[in-house]
């Protein structure tokens, strides 16, 4: 497997002010200067939740090996409580931001912050406002903004570490790997450019030159990236050219240039910039000796399981506090988040929210208060994120819930998000996005309720709420799509008797779908919704264009084929209609599709095919009355095969 322009930026020196405030060279694995500590957030995602984001093979292993390196003597012997590791399904959008918050909470002046990310990076659209995302496990492939880690946000965290917490920064990202991502090759490269533009004045170590391929394979440590494998080897001491038990940027650069190009057939050349004399690691002779004898042993994870911070604090708390804390964790685990979530099997007063309020001021747990708050906020977000993700991937169950006005499915989401926002506070980087999602779900439930109860006044309320969501997140494609659906409902009373108003609202509907397309060009729903709207207005060429775009974006989205098939029928392009419905049969066969194929083949004067599909429709329950009254079958009614079919299946009608 190959990764396009995979890059690993490593920032060892922050702003000039901080460099002046700290002593020493700022070596990567050493304890930070002046008695400070090193804290690490390590993220690796190979197995992405959504199938439309291609999985990687070894990103999670590269992350695990970096953790093992940090725990080694050469890496500084960091303890478990100094490292938060998030790999694969643990590396969700909320968990990654929660990990960044954890770093803000634990760091103090003169500490060192290390952030490592290995996975996909991409830019979804070509707009200047979007400067790239790191893709979390649950990032939706069609709308990075609501589930990706924005580079702007990451930069804001780094600036806070430097300016407020007075820390040194190490940022390592290996985030531009190959795959059929939303932004394509340009998106991957734009993410790299955005990284370079945002995080300036730093030492950078990159896995390859621009437009090169960064390679990974089993030949490196049984399954690693070539660059990551030799990076850790080099830092452990293989790069110590003058044997002074130190590895400088110059030595690491030379070592990487000797190993990586040779082993990749001159296809990958790492690139470093910055002060070449900067010390990156201190070599432990014993570890280096072992590495030299058995290079592949570096692929094995060094497991250390000291007694955790949480357990130590709880051991010093009284039994009543221990019991409440255990109940809090259990309540979070079963999603008994708020008092309103009480059920018959749930004890009143024992929701996670109520237990948190009782525990947060306990003196014995004071050091854990931020951890409890952050983890609770993460849990509150994830259910809503999954609901949005399901819609963004056009999950049939999710679509059915919305089309069937299943209000109960979403009624808790805005409440949970509002609670998460209140826990994190207005100053948190996610606060605007959370409020946008809160108003989005409130608007969604208003629209569904309006459709279900036929209460038109609720649609205006829904529109107000969705516009409020845009105030907090003006680039939220899913909100624009929802506004388009709301205008569809607002427009209905004007369809008869007020064509001018009807046309005005139709245009607003289409404008919002097109805005959603611009912001999330790989999301099928706005194309599908626009196709259906154009079909309704008999703007059939536009409907065809949108329908074709929908199946280009998602070739397995059944409902787009239904719309497109009917559009081709209205355009009297029967042969195209046949092709579309034949694809439907392969994706999701049903009786209506069989009958449509019978009618289309009849209209196209393919009598044998028409009879074949008509028999399939009858075998699956199609009624005689519907068959007998449909004029599209007139071309085959008088042929012998049709008469025999009717006699076989409906003898009583003759």
C-alpha positions, 0 to 999 in steps of 0.5 A: 500500500502507498501513501501520497505525500505522507508527511511527518512534521515534528515541532521541537522549538516553539515561539522565540519567547518560549525558547528563551524561557527554557534551558537546553536543546529541547530534546524530544525524549528527555524530560522537559527542562527546569523540572517539567514533564513531557505529556503525549497524545498519540493517535493512530487510525487504520480502521475507519468506521465508514467504508467510504474512507479507505482503511490503512494498514499500519497507522495504528501500529506506527502509533503503538510503536511510537508509544513503546519508544516513548516508554523506552529509556531512549524515549524518556521512559514516559509513564502511562499517566503521561500518555493518552493513546487513541487508536482506531475506534477509540480515536473518535472526533470527540475523544481526540478533542478530549485528549487535547483538552487533557493536555491543556489541563495537565501541562504546566510551564516548562512542560513539553507537549507531544502530539502524534497523529497517524492516519488520513488527512484531507481537504474536502473542498477547494474553498479558502476557508477550509485549510485541511482536516485530520480524519478521526475514526468517526469522521463522516466522509462527506462532511469533514467539518462536523467530524474532522480535526480542523488544522485551525483548531489544532493550531489554536491548541498549540498557541494556547500551549505556548502562550498560556501554558508556556510549554514546548511543542512536539507535533508529529503527523503522518496524515496524507496517505493514499485513498479515494478521499473526498478531496482526491489527490489535491485535497491530500496535498492541500492538507500538507500545504496547510500544515506547512502554512499554519505551523510555521517557525518550527523544525519539521521532519517530513517523510518524503518530498512533495508529490512523492509516495510514502511507502508502507509494507510488511518488510518494515517491522512486520508491517510499518511505514518505511519512514516511521520504522526508520525514524524510531530506529534513528532516534533510538540511536542508529542515527548517532553517527559520532557515537556521543550518545546523542541524536541531532537533527543533522544526524537523523536527517542523514540516517533517514536519507541513507535508509529510506531511499535505499529501501524504497528503490529511490522513490521516497526521500525524507525532508528535514528543515530547521536547526540541524544541531538540535538534539532530538534524543539521548541514546541508551547504550543497552537499548541500542545494542539490542536494536542493532542485534535484532532490528525487528524487535523494535516492532514489539510493544513494551507494555507497562501497567503501573497503578493508574492515577484514577485508582490511586485517588479512589483508594484514598477516598471513602467508600461512599465516594468510590460507590458514587464514582462507580455508579457514575461510570456505569450510568455513562456506559448505559447512556443514563446521562440525564434525569430525563433518561430514567426508565423502569430499570433505572434508579431515580437520582442516579443519572450520570449528570446528577452523580457528576454534580455530587462528585465534582466538588468532592475534595478527594476527587478534585484532581479528577474533576476535569477528567470526569467532565471531559469524559462525560462530555465526550460520551454525550457527543458521540450518540449525536455524532453517530446519528449525523454520520449515519445520515451523511452516509445515507444509511437506509435505517437512518433515512427511514427514521427521518422519512417516517417522522421518528421524532423520538429517535432525535429528541435527546440529541439536542439535550445531550449536546447542550449538556456537553457544551455547558460542561466544556464551556464557551471558551472551548474550541468545540463550543460553536460546533456543538451549538450548531449541532444542538440547533440543527437537531432542534430544527430537525425535530420541529420539521419532523413534528410539523410533517407528522402533525401537519402543523405548518407553523412548526416549519418556520420555527424549524427554519429559525433554529437552522439559521441559528445553527448557521450562525455558529457554523456557517459551513455546515453542509448538513444544515443547508440540506436541512433548510432545503427540506424545510423550504420544501414543506413551507412551499407546499401551501403556495403550490396552488394559487400563488405561483410567484411565492412558490417559485421564490421558495423553490429557488431558496430550496435549490440554493440551499441544496447547492450550498450543501453540495459546494461544502460537501461535494461527496455527500449524496443527499443534497444531489438526491434532494435536488433531483427530486425537487427538479423532477417535481417541477418538471425541470427534467434535464436538471433532475437528470443532471442531479440524479446522475451526480448522485449516483456518481457520488454514491453508486449504491444509493438506491433511492437516487436510482428510483428518482433517476429511473422515473426522470428517464421515463418522463423524458421518454428515454426508455432505454436509459430507464431500463439500465437504471432499473436493472441496476436497482434489481442488483442493488435492492430488488422489489416488486415495483422495480420488476413492474417498472422494467416490464413497462419500460421494455414494453414502451421500448418494444422489447416484448420478451423482456417485458413479459419476463419482468412482468412475471417476476412482478406477478410472482412477487404480488403485483395485482391484476387490477394494477396490471390491467389498468396500466397503459404502458403495457399496451404494446404487449397486451395482444401478444400470445405470451401476455395472454398465457401469463394472465391465464396462468396467474389470474385464471379467474379474471378470464 
